[in-house]
Amino acid sequence: MQLPAELWLRISNFLTQDEVVALVGVNLTFFNIALDIRYRTIHIETWNSKSRKLYERLRDPLPASRVQRLILRPHLSLSNPIRSESSRPAASPSLWHRLFSAGSSSKAQPPPASKPAPIEQLIESLILVLPGLVNLRSFEAEVWDVEEGYDLRPFFRSAWAAFGPKLEAVSFGGRPKDFLQFVESEPNIPACTSLNLQFTHEMDTAANAATLVILVDCVAPYINSIALQLTTFKVWSWSTLDLSALFLNLGKFPRLTEFHVRAPFNRAFTDPAGLTNLLETNSQTLQHVELRLNPSGSAMDPSPEQRLGEWFSSHQSSPLVMRDLKKLRLFPTNSGLGFDALLMYLERSANTLTTLAIKDRYLSLEEVSTLTTLLAERESALQNLRLHVRVWSPELFDLLAAKLPGLRSLSLYVGGSPGDRAAEKLFFAKLRNGTCRQWTLYDIGVWQGGFEVSLSTMRSLAACIPSIRSFWNNGEMWSDSKNYEVGFTHI
């Protein structure tokens, strides 16, 4: 069928990605769209026959030029075994079989597995591919599984030479010694505006002094050297590493709009003064803040949460902290101090806040009422809300509809387990007669006991709130995929 390319592009907007890929042979438009889908994001994790074939394809400029995001997470200890090729010659594959197939379709019994190749083969083969990634914009490397002592600097230098000047986002995760190699490779990333650092380290107290030197004399100066260009800065720690010295040595970020930190507060911030300083000195530009500072061990001992609540409360004397934010994502602790500090933050940003996610604290109906009353009838109406609630009830929905009539997306995490059929029937009978029928909510997602509620329950909700047209931020009401939070970016 001869139709303009613009019309085919319009048609593709109504198809899922899998449906578009299935139409790869229809015409050139679908071929190009499918190729973009297939190669937009590339994951490199193990060295096996499948990854070798991927490397071979990426030596071709046609697919290589489509790659926009490269994710390197070598897990060589978990590598799939490399299987030797059959001695039987194979037929020459078609072009899109080479471009789109995941690997050989042969069903013959494979030969015995051979020993996984060392990391040198994975890295050296990837280095050969890097020059072809001419449109790469995001580069992520997590190297904590790479054996200690392996020199990653040649690989990073090859990456910076190949695509460093075009990178807009860089994410790096590893041990402190890996960060030393990362910085020593002299990243050439002048266009990078988003930096994500993820820390882990061995449980070796003898290495603490050396780690401190790396954080203070290596990592902090490097961050400061590119601070002028950063609009997004993320720091995550999956260990007991104390990041206090790192933050105490950071300067100002003149263009910073997003800041995310995720780390156990009682381990990562024995001195939180540097973290407070970052929030305060960059308050004029910050619009989006995420503080996931859940203390470790707090389930057994509430004192670490108390200390975190006290730190939140200390910002009463720092009026610039959390002022005029558009997005806030926060674990406020389960203490009264933490909840009061949350109200303080919301008061400072109530006129600008459009997205709010309160993590891991299950709120009572009274607490939800306090929050929503503070946010009601403000200049910039809240658009996206995520809450953990102890129970869900018709009263909860009526409250949200009355206080936040302009809310567009709601994510609810409900404590406990689902009720019986009779309780559910009574719930929806009350909800149908409530005030939320006039609510203009567009999207909703509900989880209970750690799982998504059933699709039938979601449809019953939509029948009670007729404006709903989307489940779990999918833009529709029939897909199985779930987007857990709307309004937040991830590198």
PyMOL commands that set and color helices and strands:
alter all, ss='L'
color gray80, all
select helices_A, chain A and resi 5-12+17-22+28-39+49-58+61-64+76-78+95-100+119-132+153-166+176-184+205-229+244-248+265-268+273-281+303-317+336-349+365-375+394-403+421-432+435-438+455-464
alter helices_A, ss='H'
color red, helices_A
select strands_A, chain A and resi 41-44+69-72+138-142+169-174+194-199+232-237+258-262+288-292+327-330+355-363+384-389+409-414+443-448+451-452+470-471
alter strands_A, ss='S'
color yellow, strands_A
deselect
rebuild
show_as cartoon
